[in-house]
Amino acid sequence: MPARKKSSHKYGKTSQKTVASAMRRRKRGTLRSGKAGKGGKVKSRKQAIAIGLSEARKKGAKVPRKKAA
């Protein structure tokens, strides 16, 4: 039996599901930015993805580290 290849994917399944969930919430108009969702409604697709990835990181999912600004 051949050796199993190491996964080269950047993101895990859990993080993909979290981002998909954030995108659905954006479409419904329930995704909000800021601490505890007190900010404004999120309209930007990029912002929704960023929020989804941030939530995935908090859950401990496989997500690359944020780039230092």
Secondary structure, DSSP 8 states (H G I E B T S, - for coil): ---------SS-HHHHHHHHHHHHHHHHT--B-SGGG-S-B---HHHHHHHHHHHHHHHT-S-------
